[in-house]
């Protein structure tokens, strides 16, 4: 009777736990789709207006819509991971989970998988809705879209792991970080405008973010039809750095929580 | 010869502002029910948390089922389990979903049959499809026990197993634990304030105070040693004494 099973089985068990949760509450599923769709509607109509009024948007109608949707990949990627993590905090369930053979890295893998599911559930309906409404398909970007999506999702994971580590370290008082931190990156990621608009000193910071390369690369594809592989490779290299740092921050915080006895006490 | 189920040597746990466990050593033999007994803050839950690998000690050695718990806890965790009324199962998942998740985490084969059998044993079939958050305290305790018995643990650690239960449900849980140990030969180590429960279930008792084990023995031996009529009187005598290590009443 005593056995510990395979890591993949435990990752699947945890993923199933979050899927059950998602399935148990239809408002949560609707909410996943609500914000990306709403953003797409607001920016879509704004794009339509600017299309006839500005030269910038005239050069490529979908630039703002694509930026909105890709920004949501980063935001939802981070939030999707953090929310699944917080579910365990709210449920005060860590004391049960970590007396099973579940390893912290297996838990992280399930959180990453759930984050991807949440992102796809949120973004795909909005992207499909844009096709009949604005005759714009983000999928027309082709293969570069896959690269942009992956870079932003992984950056969201890196940020999400670091935030979860902070919550493990600081307790539920730091819960608000899950909803706010990513927005501080929005102005310097050059989501809706070229990075050259930023002050010189801020541009150095902007170029240290994988997201900046994605949004510059996206504009290059949309405006000139040129895919900047150098941007994507630099962004991927930065992702490797940040996701490693995020994973270390999380695992360090987890070990620290074991030292402090926080796994049994953590909760609302 | 098999090592004891639990062997703790010079275990210490310091927090920045308190000493939770102060150099305790004890052994729990295989196949017995033993208890850590003491007032609030005595160090019982801290000790259980270290045995479970949830908490890292400051110093000391911990062997569980013959393995070094601090170095090889993933060899031990599949063979032990834990239940506490103070640690919840996710409220929005149904009882069956919760049990299914934990069965998968333990890598159990034939999960459905195992859950059905435990549900029958613990009389929880009627609310398997109900969200865990909508159960009464007694129902939650039985579900938590089902979770704790999924992997048929060789060592079952229980923190206040009958806290907040009415006498009838508490008695039923105690009866079930006795029958589980008799049937499987498992070892049970519990932390408790409930003296009647400890007298009924346990053959070995460690009396804790201020992070130290101040006395130990069978309930009968402790009652005799202190010249009292029951374990509660022994507990009160120790809890109210001013010395860390107390002399029995003459």
HADDOCK unambig.tbl for C-alpha pairs under 7 A between the chains (distance, minus, plus):
assign (segid A and resid 1 and name CA) (segid B and resid 151 and name CA) 6.16 0.50 0.50
assign (segid A and resid 1 and name CA) (segid B and resid 152 and name CA) 6.52 0.50 0.50
assign (segid A and resid 2 and name CA) (segid B and resid 78 and name CA) 5.92 0.50 0.50
assign (segid A and resid 2 and name CA) (segid B and resid 79 and name CA) 5.55 0.50 0.50
assign (segid A and resid 2 and name CA) (segid B and resid 151 and name CA) 5.88 0.50 0.50
assign (segid A and resid 3 and name CA) (segid B and resid 78 and name CA) 5.65 0.50 0.50
assign (segid A and resid 3 and name CA) (segid B and resid 106 and name CA) 6.42 0.50 0.50
assign (segid A and resid 3 and name CA) (segid B and resid 107 and name CA) 6.11 0.50 0.50
assign (segid A and resid 3 and name CA) (segid B and resid 108 and name CA) 6.90 0.50 0.50
assign (segid A and resid 4 and name CA) (segid B and resid 78 and name CA) 5.21 0.50 0.50
assign (segid A and resid 4 and name CA) (segid B and resid 106 and name CA) 4.96 0.50 0.50
assign (segid A and resid 4 and name CA) (segid B and resid 107 and name CA) 5.09 0.50 0.50
assign (segid A and resid 5 and name CA) (segid B and resid 106 and name CA) 6.29 0.50 0.50
assign (segid A and resid 5 and name CA) (segid B and resid 107 and name CA) 3.94 0.50 0.50
assign (segid A and resid 9 and name CA) (segid B and resid 104 and name CA) 6.62 0.50 0.50
assign (segid A and resid 10 and name CA) (segid B and resid 104 and name CA) 6.28 0.50 0.50
assign (segid A and resid 10 and name CA) (segid B and resid 105 and name CA) 4.85 0.50 0.50
assign (segid A and resid 13 and name CA) (segid B and resid 101 and name CA) 5.33 0.50 0.50
assign (segid A and resid 13 and name CA) (segid B and resid 104 and name CA) 5.57 0.50 0.50
assign (segid A and resid 13 and name CA) (segid B and resid 105 and name CA) 6.10 0.50 0.50
assign (segid A and resid 14 and name CA) (segid B and resid 101 and name CA) 6.96 0.50 0.50
assign (segid A and resid 17 and name CA) (segid B and resid 101 and name CA) 6.32 0.50 0.50
assign (segid A and resid 20 and name CA) (segid B and resid 93 and name CA) 6.72 0.50 0.50
assign (segid A and resid 21 and name CA) (segid B and resid 92 and name CA) 6.68 0.50 0.50
assign (segid A and resid 21 and name CA) (segid B and resid 93 and name CA) 6.35 0.50 0.50
assign (segid A and resid 91 and name CA) (segid B and resid 88 and name CA) 6.54 0.50 0.50
assign (segid A and resid 91 and name CA) (segid B and resid 89 and name CA) 6.78 0.50 0.50
assign (segid A and resid 91 and name CA) (segid B and resid 90 and name CA) 5.07 0.50 0.50
assign (segid A and resid 91 and name CA) (segid B and resid 91 and name CA) 6.72 0.50 0.50
assign (segid A and resid 92 and name CA) (segid B and resid 87 and name CA) 6.22 0.50 0.50
assign (segid A and resid 92 and name CA) (segid B and resid 88 and name CA) 5.92 0.50 0.50
assign (segid A and resid 93 and name CA) (segid B and resid 87 and name CA) 6.42 0.50 0.50
assign (segid A and resid 93 and name CA) (segid B and resid 88 and name CA) 5.83 0.50 0.50
assign (segid A and resid 93 and name CA) (segid B and resid 89 and name CA) 5.86 0.50 0.50
assign (segid A and resid 93 and name CA) (segid B and resid 90 and name CA) 6.51 0.50 0.50
assign (segid A and resid 95 and name CA) (segid B and resid 87 and name CA) 6.32 0.50 0.50
assign (segid A and resid 96 and name CA) (segid B and resid 87 and name CA) 6.99 0.50 0.50
assign (segid A and resid 98 and name CA) (segid B and resid 54 and name CA) 6.79 0.50 0.50
assign (segid A and resid 99 and name CA) (segid B and resid 52 and name CA) 6.07 0.50 0.50
assign (segid A and resid 99 and name CA) (segid B and resid 54 and name CA) 7.00 0.50 0.50
assign (segid A and resid 99 and name CA) (segid B and resid 77 and name CA) 6.18 0.50 0.50
assign (segid A and resid 99 and name CA) (segid B and resid 81 and name CA) 6.81 0.50 0.50
assign (segid A and resid 100 and name CA) (segid B and resid 77 and name CA) 5.75 0.50 0.50
assign (segid A and resid 100 and name CA) (segid B and resid 78 and name CA) 6.41 0.50 0.50
assign (segid A and resid 100 and name CA) (segid B and resid 105 and name CA) 6.50 0.50 0.50
assign (segid A and resid 100 and name CA) (segid B and resid 106 and name CA) 6.46 0.50 0.50
assign (segid A and resid 101 and name CA) (segid B and resid 74 and name CA) 5.82 0.50 0.50
assign (segid A and resid 101 and name CA) (segid B and resid 77 and name CA) 5.56 0.50 0.50
assign (segid A and resid 101 and name CA) (segid B and resid 78 and name CA) 5.81 0.50 0.50
assign (segid A and resid 101 and name CA) (segid B and resid 105 and name CA) 6.66 0.50 0.50
assign (segid A and resid 101 and name CA) (segid B and resid 106 and name CA) 6.46 0.50 0.50
assign (segid A and resid 102 and name CA) (segid B and resid 105 and name CA) 6.42 0.50 0.50
assign (segid A and resid 258 and name CA) (segid B and resid 54 and name CA) 5.64 0.50 0.50
assign (segid A and resid 258 and name CA) (segid B and resid 55 and name CA) 4.58 0.50 0.50
assign (segid A and resid 258 and name CA) (segid B and resid 56 and name CA) 5.71 0.50 0.50
assign (segid A and resid 259 and name CA) (segid B and resid 55 and name CA) 5.55 0.50 0.50
assign (segid A and resid 259 and name CA) (segid B and resid 56 and name CA) 4.75 0.50 0.50
assign (segid A and resid 261 and name CA) (segid B and resid 54 and name CA) 6.97 0.50 0.50
assign (segid A and resid 261 and name CA) (segid B and resid 55 and name CA) 5.17 0.50 0.50
assign (segid A and resid 263 and name CA) (segid B and resid 54 and name CA) 6.55 0.50 0.50
